[in-house]
Amino acid sequence: MLGAAGVLGVMAGMASAFLARWLPARAEAVQTAAGIMLLAGFALVGWALPVMM
């Protein structure tokens, strides 16, 4: 379950980082939030890795 949440977090982070180009006034804030989502998603996937293997 944590692995799936991590993958979804990584995908949401990638999508929001990609969409930041259409919000030039708030691009830095959107990219920061996207980076946090990516790191959290990778952390969840890494935490669930022993269970998945």
C-alpha positions in Angstrom: 0.0 0.0 0.0 2.8 2.4 0.8 4.5 1.5 -2.5 1.4 2.5 -4.4 1.0 5.7 -2.5 4.7 6.4 -3.2 4.3 5.8 -6.9 1.2 8.1 -7.0 3.2 10.8 -5.1 6.0 10.6 -7.6 3.6 10.8 -10.5 1.8 13.8 -8.9 5.1 15.5 -8.3 6.2 15.0 -11.9 2.9 16.3 -13.2 2.9 19.4 -11.1 6.6 20.2 -12.0 5.6 19.8 -15.6 2.6 22.1 -15.2 4.7 24.8 -13.5 5.6 26.3 -16.8 2.1 27.6 -17.3 2.2 29.4 -13.9 5.2 31.7 -14.3 4.2 33.9 -11.4 4.1 31.0 -9.0 6.6 28.6 -10.8 9.1 28.6 -7.9 6.5 27.7 -5.3 4.9 25.0 -7.6 8.3 23.5 -8.3 9.2 23.5 -4.6 6.0 21.6 -3.8 6.6 19.2 -6.7 10.1 18.5 -5.3 8.7 17.8 -1.9 6.1 15.4 -3.4 8.8 13.7 -5.4 11.1 13.2 -2.4 8.2 12.0 -0.2 7.1 9.6 -3.0 10.6 8.1 -3.3 10.8 7.8 0.4 7.6 5.9 0.6 8.7 3.6 -2.3 12.0 3.0 -0.6 10.3 2.2 2.7 8.0 -0.3 1.1 10.8 -1.9 -1.0 11.6 -4.8 1.4 7.9 -5.7 1.4 7.7 -5.7 -2.4 10.7 -7.8 -2.8 
